[in-house]
Amino acid sequence: MEEIQQAVSMNTLTINNVWMMLATALVFIMHLGFASVEAGFTQAKNTVNILFKNTLTPAIGLIMYALFGFAMMYPGDWTVEGVLAFGFGLDTAGAGDLTYNEGYTYWTDFLFQGMFAATAATIVSGAVAERIKISSYLVFTVFFVGFIYPIIGSWQWGGGFLSTLGGEEGGFVDFAGSTLVHSVGGWGALAGIILLGPRIGKYVDGKVNDFPGSSVPLSVIGVFLLWLGWFGFNGGSVLSAEPGATSLVLVTTSLAAAAGAIGGTIMAYIIFKRLDLGMALNGILAGLVGITAGADLMSPWEAMIIGLIAGGLVVVSAVTLDKLKLDDCVGAVSVHLTCGIFGTLAVGIFGAKAGIDQFLYQLTGVAAAGALAFGSAFLVFFILKKVWGIRVSAEHEASGLDAPEHGIRGYTIIFDE
C-alpha cells in the first residue's frame, strides 16, 4: 500500500511539474510577443533597437534573478545575510529535494518565477522606445529586475506583509500579477516617459501626431503570441495541474481578453469615429492584464465584464496621456499600469472575495507597490539622466537608432541593378 501511495505521489509530482514547465515555456514565448508588438507599433528606423532591447531584457532578467532576485523574493523577509547565504541566489545543494514543493521542483520554481521577473522589465521597453539610450535602458533593467521587482514581489508571493493584511482571513490578493508584475512595470514605464520627454514632433501646436508603425501584421502576431503566453502566465499561477482550477483560469483569462477586444473597439469608435485596430489589440492586452489579479476567483460572466471595462479604460488612458503630453510609444502605461490597477481593485468588486474590506486590502497593495516601483524607477532614471544622460541626440532620433547604435537596419530592400 505504501509503495502504491509513493508511486501515485511521484506521478502527481511529475504531472504537475510537466504542466509548470509548459507554463514556463508559454511565459517565455511572451517575450517574442512583446518584441513583435513593440517593433510593429514603432517606426521602421528603430526596429533593430527595439529588438535588441527585447533580446537583452530577458537575458539580463534571468541572470539577475538567479544572482539576487530569487533569494530576495522568497521567503519574503529580505535581508542582506539571507541573500548572501543563498549562494548567488540558487541553492544547488537543496535543489534535488523532491519534497521542496508538492506541485513542482525547485528548478521549475526558479525558472517560472524568473520569467515573470523578466516580463516586468520588458513592459518598460516599449513605453520609452525611439529616444532612450540603449546603455541607460540596460542599466535601468539591471536594477529594476534585479532588486526592485523582487522586493515588491516578496511582499505578497514571498509571504510578506501584503499577504497577511487581513490576518487569518487573508489579505491582498494578486493571483498572477496585475499589480506585482504589470503595474510594477507600468510604474517604471511612467517614470521613464516623464523624465525622457516626448519624441520630437509628437506634440506640436496642441496637436498629437501619430508616427506610422513599421508593421501592422507584426503587431497582430505579437498580441496573439501574448494571448497564447498568458495561458501559461495565469494557468501556471495555479502552481499545479489541478484540473478544476486550471481550467477555470484558462476560461476566465481568454474570455477577459475577448471582451477586452470588444471594449477597446467600442470605446475607440466612440472617441475616434473609426474602427481602430491598434486599440482593439491593446484592448485584448488590457483584458488580459485586468483579469490577471483575480483569474481564479471570477465567474466567466465577471471575467467578461472586467475585460470589457479594461478594454474601454485602455483607450481613455491613452487619450489622457496624450493630453498630458506623456509620450508612450506602444501604450504600455495604459495597458499595464491603468488596467493593472483596475484589475487589482476588481478583486474587491467582483468574484468570490468581493467586499469593502477586500477592496481596501487591494487598494493598499496598489498604493504600496506603486510608491516603491515608481519612486525607485524615477530615482534610477534620474541618476542616469544626471550621470551620462538617458536620451539620444536629436540627430540620432531623427535618423533612427538602428544605424548609429547597431550598424544595421531592420528592413532592407536591395534592388538588383
C-alpha positions, 0 to 999 in steps of 0.5 A: 500500500505504501509503495502504491501511495509513493508511486501515485505521489511521484506521478502527481509530482511529475504531472504537475511539474510537466504542466509548470514547465509548459507554463514556463515555456508559454511565459517565455514565448511572451517575450517574442510577443512583446518584441513583435508588438513593440517593433510593429507599433514603432517606426521602421528606423528603430526596429533593430533597437527595439529588438535588441532591447527585447533580446537583452531584457530577458537575458539580463532578467534571468541572470539577475534573478538567479544572482539576487532576485530569487533569494530576495523574493522568497521567503519574503523577509529580505535581508542582506545575510539571507541573500548572501547565504543563498549562494548567488541566489540558487541553492544547488545543494537543496535543489534535488529535494523532491519534497521542496514543493508538492506541485513542482521542483525547485528548478521549475520554481526558479525558472517560472518565477524568473520569467515573470521577473523578466516580463516586468522589465520588458513592459518598460521597453516599449513605453520609452522606445525611439529616444532612450539610450540603449546603455541607460535602458540596460542599466535601468533593467539591471536594477529594476529586475534585479532588486526592485521587482523582487522586493515588491514581489516578496511582499505578497508571493514571498509571504510578506506583509501584503499577504497577511493584511487581513490576518487569518482571513487573508489579505491582498490578493494578486493571483498572477500579477496585475499589480506585482508584475504589470503595474510594477512595470507600468510604474517604471514605464511612467517614470521613464516617459516623464523624465525622457520627454516626448519624441520630437514632433509628437506634440506640436501646436496642441496637436498629437501626431501619430508616427506610422508603425513599421508593421501592422501584421507584426503587431497582430502576431505579437498580441496573439503570441501574448494571448497564447503566453498568458495561458501559461502566465495565469494557468501556471499561477495555479502552481499545479495541474489541478484540473478544476482550477486550471481550467477555470483560469484558462476560461476566465483569462481568454474570455477577459481578453475577448471582451477586452477586444470588444471594449477597446473597439467600442470605446475607440469608435466612440472617441475616434469615429473609426474602427481602430485596430491598434486599440482593439489589440491593446484592448485584448492586452488590457483584458488580459492584464485586468483579469490577471489579479483575480483569474481564479476567483471570477465567474466567466460572466465577471471575467467578461465584464472586467475585460470589457471595462479594461478594454474601454479604460485602455483607450481613455488612458491613452487619450489622457496621456496624450493630453498630458503630453506623456509620450508612450510609444506602444501604450504600455502605461495604459495597458499595464499600469491603468488596467493593472490597477483596475484589475487589482481593485476588481478583486474587491468588486467582483468574484468570490472575495468581493467586499469593502474590506477586500477592496481596501486590502487591494487598494493598499497593495496598489498604493504600496507597490506603486510608491516603491516601483515608481519612486525607485524607477524615477530615482534610477532614471534620474541618476542616469539622466544626471550621470551620462544622460538617458536620451539620444541626440536629436540627430540620432532620433531623427535618423533612427537608432538602428544605424548609429547604435547597431550598424544595421537596419531592420528592413532592407530592400536591395534592388538588383541593378 
